[in-house]
Amino acid sequence: MKTLRETVEIYKGRKAPEVFGEPQSDTQRYLQIEDLRPDASIKYARDSDGVLANNDDVIIAWDGANAGTVSFGLAGYIGSTLAILRPKGRDVYAPFLGYFLQTKFNYLRDNTTGATIPHVNRNALEELALEFPSLPEQLRIAALLDKADHLRRTRRYAAQLSDTFLQAVFVQMFGDPVRNPMGWDIVELAETFSQKPQIGSAVPAQETGEQIVIRVGEIGENRDVSLGRCRRLTLEGKDLERFRVIPGDFLLARAIGSEEHLGKASILQPTDEVVVYDSHVMRLRFQQTIVHPVFFLEWLKSKGGRNRFMQRAGRTAVQFNVNTEQISEVAIPLPPNNLQLEFVKVANQFERLRAQQREAERQAEHLFQALLQKSFR
């Protein structure tokens, strides 16, 4: 059993004076926190005093919200928020050590220092102890984890690719929402509602209660509302009638601190539960013979639709928001209902495929985490 203090040298990175989007003379890759993910945009730096990582090092995010995140197999100058863990001897295989440290992310996060910006606690890191098997055994374990990691990344990438499919079908069937090349009539949403838009209940969510309450966190990830993680509350009488959600209702994030998440939305599917929603969410109830909620959801996800929506939204000192009048004034192209229903059929088939992809992704993630824990039990 060896501690990391006995096993590695730690070198903190520094901010590069010159950073480029393309390789230049005397430059090497420049690594920052986002480069610890596999889909990062590659940058280059020129820094005669820079700290260089090589493929045999482990790299750890030292400062910031991602402190404790670990990667390996990367080479280049490291930025000021990263640090290198360099094995002192040839009997330590960097990927084996890197995978071990991934199991300690929560421990490192729980022991960070810094009042406002988290920093890895060097003592807590160096006190971590691990029994290193022989080098061939380290190679075998790391190779097994590599395969499981590759599987989960492949599943994740497949899901990301499929995200673009439905948008492509939408544009093919209805044209660009802004240019409206097919000449659909333009209507304001106010003309398509069966009821006026309604903002949800201000009663705080609880652990227990008679109804499930939908908050911003339960919408926008998928087309369907994520009911499994909802909290609860109890409304009665007119309040329950006013804030109840029925299948087919469109739920929109209408007040939130992040512009990116304003306007994310989901549609409630049939459920045996009684469902209500909170004040950061707006309920839209469409005349489905005029606008189908699935059509509007994909319109809202499109680049042009998103821009139209954001033109109506507002901003206060603390959050981005859209009110019932602003959403009612949003203008959309209106294809015939039969064409919308054809799109809904495609979207439903796609949603079934996405559900299968999500389950495959979940299983791959579970397999990786199980192997990770078993390897360093």
Residue pairs with C-beta under 8 A, 6 or more apart in sequence:
1 129
1 130
1 131
2 129
2 130
2 131
2 132
3 126
3 127
3 128
3 129
4 85
4 125
4 126
4 127
4 128
4 129
4 130
5 126
5 127
6 88
7 87
7 88
7 89
7 92
7 97
7 130
7 132
8 58
8 85
8 86
8 87
8 88
8 92
8 97
9 84
9 85
9 86
9 88
10 83
10 84
10 85
10 86
10 122
10 125
10 126
11 51
11 83
11 84
11 86
12 51
12 62
12 80
12 82
12 83
13 31
13 50
13 51
13 62
13 77
13 78
13 79
13 80
13 81
13 82
13 83
13 84
14 47
14 49
14 50
14 51
14 78
14 79
14 80
15 79
15 80
16 30
16 45
16 46
16 47
16 50
16 77
16 79
17 46
17 47
18 45
18 46
18 47
19 30
19 43
19 44
19 45
20 27
20 43
20 44
20 45
20 46
21 41
21 43
21 44
22 44
23 44
24 44
24 46
26 46
27 44
27 45
27 46
28 44
28 45
28 50
28 52
28 75
28 76
28 77
29 42
29 43
29 44
29 45
29 74
29 75
29 76
29 77
30 43
30 44
30 45
30 76
30 77
30 79
31 53
31 59
31 74
31 76
31 77
31 78
31 79
31 82
32 43
32 78
32 79
32 81
32 82
33 61
33 64
33 66
33 69
33 79
33 81
33 82
34 40
34 41
35 42
35 43
35 71
35 74
36 59
36 61
36 66
36 69
36 70
36 71
36 74
36 82
38 153
45 76
45 77
47 77
50 77
50 78
51 77
51 78
51 84
52 75
52 76
52 77
52 78
53 59
53 74
53 75
53 76
53 77
53 78
53 84
54 75
55 72
55 73
55 74
55 75
55 94
56 86
56 87
56 94
57 72
57 74
57 84
57 85
57 86
57 87
57 94
58 70
58 71
58 72
58 84
58 85
58 86
58 94
58 97
58 98
58 101
59 70
59 71
59 72
59 74
59 78
59 82
59 83
59 84
59 85
60 68
60 69
60 70
60 82
60 83
60 85
60 101
60 120
60 125
61 67
61 68
61 69
61 70
61 81
61 82
61 120
62 81
62 82
62 83
62 119
62 120
63 80
63 81
63 114
63 117
63 118
63 119
63 120
64 81
64 117
64 118
65 118
67 108
67 109
67 112
67 118
67 119
67 120
68 104
68 105
68 108
68 109
68 112
68 120
69 105
70 98
70 101
70 102
70 105
71 98
72 94
72 95
72 97
72 98
73 94
73 95
78 84
83 120
85 97
85 101
87 94
87 97
90 135
91 132
91 135
92 132
92 138
93 135
93 138
93 139
93 142
95 142
95 145
95 146
96 132
96 138
96 139
96 141
96 142
97 130
99 141
99 142
99 145
99 372
99 375
99 376
100 130
100 375
100 376
101 108
101 128
102 372
103 372
103 373
103 376
104 128
107 124
107 128
108 120
108 121
108 124
108 125
109 118
111 121
111 124
112 118
112 119
112 120
112 121
113 119
113 120
113 121
130 376
132 138
133 141
141 375
144 371
144 375
145 368
145 371
145 372
145 375
148 364
148 367
148 368
148 371
148 372
149 368
151 364
151 367
151 368
152 361
152 364
152 365
152 367
152 368
154 364
155 357
155 360
155 361
155 364
155 365
156 361
158 357
159 354
159 357
159 358
159 361
162 350
162 353
162 354
162 357
165 350
166 298
166 346
166 347
166 350
167 298
167 301
167 302
169 343
169 346
169 350
170 298
170 299
170 302
170 343
171 302
173 335
173 339
173 342
173 343
174 182
174 184
174 299
174 333
174 335
174 339
174 343
175 181
175 182
175 184
175 333
176 302
176 304
177 299
177 302
177 304
177 305
177 308
177 332
177 333
178 304
178 307
178 308
179 304
180 186
180 333
182 333
182 335
184 333
184 334
184 335
185 333
185 334
186 331
186 332
186 333
186 334
187 331
187 332
187 334
188 328
188 329
188 330
188 331
189 284
189 291
189 327
189 328
189 329
189 330
189 331
189 332
190 328
190 329
191 290
192 286
192 287
192 290
192 291
192 332
192 334
193 284
193 285
193 286
193 287
193 328
194 285
194 286
194 287
195 285
196 324
196 328
197 282
197 283
197 284
197 324
197 327
197 328
198 242
198 243
198 282
198 283
198 285
198 324
199 254
199 279
199 281
199 282
199 283
199 323
199 324
200 214
200 243
200 276
200 277
200 278
200 279
200 280
200 281
200 282
200 283
201 213
201 233
201 235
201 239
201 242
201 243
201 276
201 277
201 278
201 279
202 278
202 279
203 233
203 235
203 239
203 278
204 233
205 213
205 215
205 231
205 232
205 233
205 278
206 231
206 232
206 233
206 234
207 231
207 232
208 232
209 231
209 232
209 233
209 234
210 232
210 233
210 234
210 235
210 274
211 232
211 233
211 234
211 235
211 240
211 244
211 273
211 274
211 275
211 276
212 227
212 230
212 231
212 232
212 273
212 274
212 275
212 276
213 230
213 231
213 232
213 233
213 275
213 276
213 277
213 278
214 225
214 227
214 230
214 245
214 251
214 268
214 275
214 276
214 277
214 278
214 281
215 230
215 231
215 277
215 278
215 280
215 281
216 253
216 256
216 261
216 264
216 280
216 281
217 229
218 225
218 226
218 227
218 229
218 230
218 266
219 225
219 226
219 251
219 252
219 253
219 264
219 265
219 266
219 281
220 253
220 261
220 264
220 265
220 266
221 266
222 266
222 354
222 358
223 266
223 267
223 294
223 297
223 347
223 351
224 266
224 267
224 268
224 269
224 351
225 251
225 266
225 267
225 268
225 269
225 275
226 266
227 271
227 273
227 275
233 276
235 243
235 276
240 274
240 276
243 276
243 277
243 283
244 274
244 275
244 276
245 251
245 268
245 275
245 276
245 277
245 283
246 268
247 268
247 269
247 270
247 271
248 267
248 268
248 285
248 286
248 288
248 293
249 267
249 268
249 283
249 284
249 285
249 293
250 265
250 267
250 283
250 284
250 285
250 286
250 293
250 296
250 297
251 265
251 266
251 267
251 268
251 277
251 281
251 282
251 283
251 284
252 263
252 264
252 265
252 281
252 282
252 283
252 284
252 322
252 327
253 261
253 262
253 263
253 264
253 265
253 280
253 281
254 262
254 280
254 281
254 282
254 321
254 322
254 323
254 327
255 262
255 279
255 280
255 319
255 320
255 321
255 322
256 262
256 280
256 319
256 320
256 321
257 318
257 319
257 320
258 320
259 310
259 315
259 320
262 310
262 313
262 320
262 321
262 322
263 300
263 306
263 309
263 310
263 313
263 322
265 297
265 300
266 297
267 293
267 294
267 297
268 275
277 283
282 322
282 324
282 327
284 293
284 296
284 327
286 292
286 293
286 296
289 337
290 334
290 337
291 332
291 334
291 340
292 337
292 340
292 341
292 343
292 344
294 340
294 343
294 344
294 347
294 348
295 335
295 340
295 343
295 344
296 332
298 343
298 347
299 305
299 332
300 306
300 309
305 332
308 330
308 331
308 332
309 322
309 330
312 322
312 326
312 327
312 329
312 330
313 320
313 321
313 322
313 326
314 320
314 321
314 322
314 323
314 326
315 321
